[in-house]
Amino acid sequence: MDARRLDPRAMLETFRSVVRFQEIETDPVTRRLRRCATVEDLRRVARRRLPRGVFDYIDGGAEDERTLDRNSSDFSSLRFRPRVLRDVSSIETSVDALGRTHPLPLMLAPTGFTRITTSPGELAVARAAERAGLSYSLSTMATRSIEEVAAAAPAGDHWFQVYTWKDRGLVEEMVSRAREAGYRGLWLTVDTAVLGRRERDVRRGYTIPPKVGPGTIVDGVLHPAWTLDFITNPPIVFANVVGLNDEDGSDPVSLAEHMMRQFDQALSWSDVDWLRGIWDGPLVLKGIQRVDDAVRARDAGVDGVALSNHGGRQLDDAPSPVSLIEPVREAVGDGFTIVCDGGVRRGSDIVKALALGADLCSIGRPYLYAMGAAGERGVDHLLGFLQEGLERTMALTGSRRLDEIDRDLVEWV
Ligand SMILES: Cc1cc2nc3c(=O)[nH]c(=O)nc-3n(C[C@H](O)[C@H](O)[C@H](O)COP(=O)(O)O)c2cc1C
């Protein structure tokens, strides 16, 4: 054997020629985020860090969760037809829709009870959205109030998501609070006449606010970081409807019971006209699942539709949003905004949705996983890699601007 090959210095030299030592990262959040390259990675970390009941509340869907699965898997039924040799040295991702220029064709959808992930809750999401220049919709069922969110992200593009309670006076009051606080648009959610059956929650006896039993305590002990954050912060309340919540005194109220009492099963198209009458800013109907309903929404004078099945949490075997884009676009024509809401997990999914005719996409769970994994910094990280993924996919498909993403760029397989 060559003596030089056993010389430790020579060995080190050889080693150094191909290896660079990474600096040791002392910040645990940075270390955690470095290992998260995808939404699935954030989901995995959130699953580890959150109590099982909390994780399942976020992650779960209705009944057999077929719609939940298809919302994402239908994106994998689309294949690109990339164009090459198109000088993609400059990529432009901004789009004009719903009365503003969005730096990316992406919005943050409303999610109730966001503080269950980590205590800043909706304030953290709103700040991350503001930094990225993206629109964020606050839920009626939010755990931070309309005013708190506006103050936390004063330069943000805020939307408010309306559930039409039986008490229309209360809805009107919330809408005027949103207007006062500078919110620019409304989403009216129309797919929740009754609450879907989320069977993971049923099995776990999971309610909102959580009822504490032996299982909850064990769950809490096994997830000390979450539990410490939870118990050292003010109680989680439905910040926009604290008055309503109070009617039960301090007793925990199950999510299902609470919502069932307030949701109006009589909601109809005349309520869309009513809301249009009291709100002259941008208005989007969220939860459209058929072509004829999209046409009716356009004719009712709203500004757009979010093709959505509530992230697979309401009616199982409802169609995936991505499968509806093309037929809806054909029926409503150009100039009417279509948002693809549900199953978007990658920048490439956004390109696919746009190729089929959507103007924007929106995400719910991805930012909740990010919050569960690493709080506000998790959301920054998520929005960063979604943007990179969008830009990379555009470059690799030869699309320099969003208007070059056309129907010919994808095919169903
Ligand atoms: C935990 C959770 C809470 C939600 N709460 C609301 C809500 O209060 N109002 C609403 O309109 N949609 C709500 N949604 C639905 C989201 O706005 C959005 O439609 C859905 O998350 C999109 O699918 P995705 O999670 O695959 O991105 C919720 C979704 C989740 C996961």
PDBQT file of the ligand as one rigid body, heavy atoms in Angstrom, charges set to zero:
ROOT
HETATM    1  C1  LIG A 501     -57.972  24.031  10.794  1.00  0.00    +0.000 C 
HETATM    2  C2  LIG A 501     -58.755  24.693   9.718  1.00  0.00    +0.000 A 
HETATM    3  C3  LIG A 501     -59.669  25.680  10.045  1.00  0.00    +0.000 A 
HETATM    4  C4  LIG A 501     -60.420  26.298   9.036  1.00  0.00    +0.000 A 
HETATM    5  N1  LIG A 501     -61.298  27.299   9.374  1.00  0.00    +0.000 NA
HETATM    6  C5  LIG A 501     -61.970  27.944   8.397  1.00  0.00    +0.000 A 
HETATM    7  C6  LIG A 501     -62.825  29.036   8.714  1.00  0.00    +0.000 A 
HETATM    8  O1  LIG A 501     -62.949  29.426   9.865  1.00  0.00    +0.000 OA
HETATM    9  N2  LIG A 501     -63.485  29.628   7.695  1.00  0.00    +0.000 N 
HETATM   10  C7  LIG A 501     -63.356  29.217   6.383  1.00  0.00    +0.000 A 
HETATM   11  O2  LIG A 501     -63.982  29.785   5.501  1.00  0.00    +0.000 OA
HETATM   12  N3  LIG A 501     -62.529  28.207   6.059  1.00  0.00    +0.000 NA
HETATM   13  C8  LIG A 501     -61.834  27.566   7.024  1.00  0.00    +0.000 A 
HETATM   14  N4  LIG A 501     -60.976  26.567   6.682  1.00  0.00    +0.000 N 
HETATM   15  C9  LIG A 501     -60.771  26.216   5.258  1.00  0.00    +0.000 C 
HETATM   16  C10 LIG A 501     -59.640  27.052   4.662  1.00  0.00    +0.000 C 
HETATM   17  O3  LIG A 501     -60.021  28.389   4.523  1.00  0.00    +0.000 OA
HETATM   18  C11 LIG A 501     -59.271  26.559   3.255  1.00  0.00    +0.000 C 
HETATM   19  O4  LIG A 501     -60.430  26.495   2.479  1.00  0.00    +0.000 OA
HETATM   20  C12 LIG A 501     -58.604  25.189   3.237  1.00  0.00    +0.000 C 
HETATM   21  O5  LIG A 501     -57.728  25.039   4.330  1.00  0.00    +0.000 OA
HETATM   22  C13 LIG A 501     -57.826  25.041   1.925  1.00  0.00    +0.000 C 
HETATM   23  O6  LIG A 501     -57.287  23.774   1.817  1.00  0.00    +0.000 OA
HETATM   24  P1  LIG A 501     -55.769  23.418   2.223  1.00  0.00    +0.000 P 
HETATM   25  O7  LIG A 501     -55.783  23.271   3.701  1.00  0.00    +0.000 OA
HETATM   26  O8  LIG A 501     -55.543  22.139   1.502  1.00  0.00    +0.000 OA
HETATM   27  O9  LIG A 501     -54.878  24.530   1.750  1.00  0.00    +0.000 OA
HETATM   28  C14 LIG A 501     -60.238  25.921   7.671  1.00  0.00    +0.000 A 
HETATM   29  C15 LIG A 501     -59.287  24.943   7.362  1.00  0.00    +0.000 A 
HETATM   30  C16 LIG A 501     -58.543  24.340   8.357  1.00  0.00    +0.000 A 
HETATM   31  C17 LIG A 501     -57.525  23.300   7.965  1.00  0.00    +0.000 C 
ENDROOT
TORSDOF 0
